[in-house]
Amino acid sequence: MTVTTYMPTRRRADCDGTVPKFLLDSFTEAEFIVDDDYKHLEELTLRMGYDKDNPRTEIVIKTID
């Protein structure tokens, strides 16, 4: 899973503060993912960017068949 947060300013921000734990917990609760443990979520990449006109968070989930 890769989570990219595009901030509206270039102000300094912590990458780990942009993706709260409740996001993964809510995906698990909604059964969107099985669990967020190491057996089901092998990799979590947090990225940050800047987009003054369109601040957003993009989430990409790669599945393993």
PyRosetta script that sets phi, psi and omega in degrees:
from pyrosetta import init, pose_from_sequence

init()
pose = pose_from_sequence("MTVTTYMPTRRRADCDGTVPKFLLDSFTEAEFIVDDDYKHLEELTLRMGYDKDNPRTEIVIKTID")
pose.set_psi(1, 133.5)
pose.set_omega(1, 175.4)
pose.set_phi(2, -120.8)
pose.set_psi(2, 126.8)
pose.set_omega(2, 179.3)
pose.set_phi(3, -116.8)
pose.set_psi(3, 118.1)
pose.set_omega(3, 179.4)
pose.set_phi(4, -115.6)
pose.set_psi(4, 122.7)
pose.set_omega(4, 178.7)
pose.set_phi(5, -109.4)
pose.set_psi(5, 122.8)
pose.set_omega(5, 177.5)
pose.set_phi(6, -98.8)
pose.set_psi(6, 115.5)
pose.set_omega(6, -176.3)
pose.set_phi(7, -85.7)
pose.set_psi(7, 151.2)
pose.set_omega(7, -179.2)
pose.set_phi(8, -80.0)
pose.set_psi(8, -12.4)
pose.set_omega(8, 178.7)
pose.set_phi(9, -135.3)
pose.set_psi(9, 168.4)
pose.set_omega(9, 176.9)
pose.set_phi(10, -91.6)
pose.set_psi(10, 12.1)
pose.set_omega(10, 178.3)
pose.set_phi(11, -60.8)
pose.set_psi(11, 141.5)
pose.set_omega(11, -178.3)
pose.set_phi(12, -60.7)
pose.set_psi(12, 134.6)
pose.set_omega(12, 179.1)
pose.set_phi(13, -146.3)
pose.set_psi(13, 147.0)
pose.set_omega(13, 177.2)
pose.set_phi(14, -80.0)
pose.set_psi(14, 131.8)
pose.set_omega(14, -179.3)
pose.set_phi(15, -62.5)
pose.set_psi(15, -42.4)
pose.set_omega(15, -177.6)
pose.set_phi(16, -71.6)
pose.set_psi(16, -16.5)
pose.set_omega(16, 177.7)
pose.set_phi(17, -82.4)
pose.set_psi(17, -11.6)
pose.set_omega(17, -177.7)
pose.set_phi(18, -86.7)
pose.set_psi(18, -15.4)
pose.set_omega(18, -178.6)
pose.set_phi(19, -122.6)
pose.set_psi(19, 91.3)
pose.set_omega(19, -178.0)
pose.set_phi(20, -68.3)
pose.set_psi(20, 152.9)
pose.set_omega(20, 179.9)
pose.set_phi(21, -57.3)
pose.set_psi(21, -31.5)
pose.set_omega(21, -176.7)
pose.set_phi(22, -63.0)
pose.set_psi(22, -21.5)
pose.set_omega(22, 177.7)
pose.set_phi(23, -63.0)
pose.set_psi(23, -50.8)
pose.set_omega(23, 179.2)
pose.set_phi(24, -66.9)
pose.set_psi(24, -39.6)
pose.set_omega(24, 178.6)
pose.set_phi(25, -63.4)
pose.set_psi(25, -37.3)
pose.set_omega(25, 179.3)
pose.set_phi(26, -71.0)
pose.set_psi(26, -35.0)
pose.set_omega(26, 175.3)
pose.set_phi(27, -62.9)
pose.set_psi(27, -38.7)
pose.set_omega(27, 178.5)
pose.set_phi(28, -69.4)
pose.set_psi(28, -45.9)
pose.set_omega(28, -179.5)
pose.set_phi(29, -60.9)
pose.set_psi(29, -37.0)
pose.set_omega(29, -179.7)
pose.set_phi(30, -82.1)
pose.set_psi(30, -0.9)
pose.set_omega(30, -178.9)
pose.set_phi(31, 62.5)
pose.set_psi(31, 26.2)
pose.set_omega(31, 173.4)
pose.set_phi(32, -73.7)
pose.set_psi(32, -36.2)
pose.set_omega(32, 169.7)
pose.set_phi(33, -124.1)
pose.set_psi(33, 155.1)
pose.set_omega(33, -177.6)
pose.set_phi(34, -66.5)
pose.set_psi(34, -49.6)
pose.set_omega(34, 179.5)
pose.set_phi(35, -164.0)
pose.set_psi(35, 163.9)
pose.set_omega(35, 177.9)
pose.set_phi(36, -105.1)
pose.set_psi(36, 25.4)
pose.set_omega(36, 175.7)
pose.set_phi(37, -83.0)
pose.set_psi(37, 174.8)
pose.set_omega(37, -174.0)
pose.set_phi(38, -67.3)
pose.set_psi(38, -20.6)
pose.set_omega(38, 178.5)
pose.set_phi(39, -75.5)
pose.set_psi(39, -27.2)
pose.set_omega(39, -175.2)
pose.set_phi(40, -110.0)
pose.set_psi(40, -21.2)
pose.set_omega(40, 179.0)
pose.set_phi(41, -129.0)
pose.set_psi(41, 89.7)
pose.set_omega(41, -173.7)
pose.set_phi(42, -75.1)
pose.set_psi(42, -27.1)
pose.set_omega(42, -175.5)
pose.set_phi(43, -145.6)
pose.set_psi(43, 135.9)
pose.set_omega(43, 176.3)
pose.set_phi(44, -131.6)
pose.set_psi(44, 113.9)
pose.set_omega(44, -179.5)
pose.set_phi(45, -109.5)
pose.set_psi(45, 127.2)
pose.set_omega(45, 177.7)
pose.set_phi(46, -108.8)
pose.set_psi(46, 126.1)
pose.set_omega(46, -179.4)
pose.set_phi(47, -128.2)
pose.set_psi(47, 155.7)
pose.set_omega(47, 176.5)
pose.set_phi(48, -132.8)
pose.set_psi(48, 148.8)
pose.set_omega(48, 177.4)
pose.set_phi(49, -145.1)
pose.set_psi(49, -177.0)
pose.set_omega(49, -179.3)
pose.set_phi(50, -129.0)
pose.set_psi(50, 128.3)
pose.set_omega(50, 174.5)
pose.set_phi(51, -149.8)
pose.set_psi(51, 96.5)
pose.set_omega(51, -176.2)
pose.set_phi(52, -60.6)
pose.set_psi(52, -37.8)
pose.set_omega(52, -174.2)
pose.set_phi(53, -85.7)
pose.set_psi(53, -19.6)
pose.set_omega(53, -175.9)
pose.set_phi(54, -147.1)
pose.set_psi(54, 65.5)
pose.set_omega(54, 177.7)
pose.set_phi(55, -65.4)
pose.set_psi(55, 139.4)
pose.set_omega(55, -174.2)
pose.set_phi(56, -167.6)
pose.set_psi(56, 172.8)
pose.set_omega(56, 170.9)
pose.set_phi(57, -124.1)
pose.set_psi(57, 129.2)
pose.set_omega(57, 177.6)
pose.set_phi(58, -113.0)
pose.set_psi(58, 134.7)
pose.set_omega(58, -179.1)
pose.set_phi(59, -122.2)
pose.set_psi(59, 124.9)
pose.set_omega(59, 177.6)
pose.set_phi(60, -117.5)
pose.set_psi(60, 124.8)
pose.set_omega(60, -180.0)
pose.set_phi(61, -117.5)
pose.set_psi(61, 120.8)
pose.set_omega(61, 176.9)
pose.set_phi(62, -98.9)
pose.set_psi(62, 129.5)
pose.set_omega(62, 179.0)
pose.set_phi(63, -97.7)
pose.set_psi(63, 150.8)
pose.set_omega(63, 176.2)
pose.set_phi(64, -113.6)
pose.set_psi(64, 120.6)
pose.set_omega(64, -179.6)
pose.set_phi(65, -83.4)
pose.dump_pdb("model.pdb")
